[in-house]
Amino acid sequence: MSKIEIYSKPTCPYCVRALNLLEKKGLAYSEINLLDEPQRHQEMLDRAEGRHTVPQIFIDGKGVGGCDELFALDASGQLDKLLKCTQ
């Protein structure tokens, strides 16, 4: 099964949308809440290749971007393909 990690903040509507999509698709994920764990913010920045907003989503360690990118992957069918390839 693919490892999905998402850096988020509960006050962020884009984070909520991304999490809802993952849940709707029945995908297991690990959420890093940056309000609860602010010390991990630098970790996110180091991994996100210049992106600095939340959410930041990683599938098997590869950054896929934020909410808009996740929805674009889903709409194009690439998200399912990416997850099937890594399962």
C-alpha positions in Angstrom: 0.0 0.0 0.0 1.2 3.5 -0.8 2.4 5.7 2.0 0.6 9.1 1.9 1.7 11.9 4.1 0.1 15.3 4.3 1.4 18.3 6.2 -1.6 20.4 7.2 -3.2 22.9 9.5 -6.8 22.4 10.7 -7.6 26.1 10.0 -6.7 25.7 6.4 -9.7 25.1 4.0 -7.4 23.6 1.4 -6.1 21.1 3.9 -9.7 20.2 4.8 -10.6 19.7 1.1 -7.5 17.5 0.5 -8.1 15.4 3.5 -11.8 15.0 2.5 -10.7 13.8 -0.9 -8.3 11.2 0.6 -11.0 10.0 3.0 -13.7 9.9 0.2 -11.4 7.6 -1.8 -10.8 5.4 1.3 -7.1 6.1 1.4 -5.0 5.7 4.5 -2.7 8.6 5.2 -0.5 10.1 7.9 -1.3 13.7 8.8 1.3 16.0 10.2 -0.6 18.8 11.9 1.8 21.8 11.9 -0.2 23.5 14.7 0.4 20.6 17.0 3.9 20.0 15.7 5.4 23.3 14.7 8.9 22.0 14.8 8.1 19.9 11.7 7.5 23.0 9.6 11.2 23.1 8.5 11.0 19.4 7.6 8.1 20.2 5.3 10.0 23.0 3.7 13.0 20.8 3.1 10.9 18.2 1.4 8.6 20.4 -0.6 11.1 21.7 -3.2 10.4 25.4 -2.7 6.7 25.1 -1.9 5.8 26.6 1.4 2.0 26.5 1.8 -0.1 23.8 3.3 -1.2 21.3 2.5 1.9 19.6 1.2 1.2 16.0 0.1 3.7 13.2 -0.4 3.1 9.8 -1.9 5.8 7.3 -1.1 8.1 10.2 -0.3 7.5 12.0 -3.6 6.0 15.5 -3.3 2.8 15.8 -5.4 2.0 19.4 -4.3 -1.0 20.8 -2.5 -4.7 20.6 -2.7 -5.1 21.9 -6.3 -2.5 19.4 -7.6 -4.1 16.6 -5.7 -7.5 17.4 -7.2 -5.9 17.7 -10.7 -4.3 14.3 -10.3 -7.6 12.8 -9.3 -9.6 14.5 -12.1 -7.1 13.2 -14.7 -7.1 9.7 -13.3 -3.4 10.0 -12.5 -3.9 9.7 -8.8 -5.4 6.2 -9.0 -2.7 5.2 -11.5 0.0 6.6 -9.2 -1.4 4.8 -6.2 -1.8 1.5 -8.1 1.8 1.7 -9.3 3.1 2.1 -5.8 0.9 -0.5 -4.0 
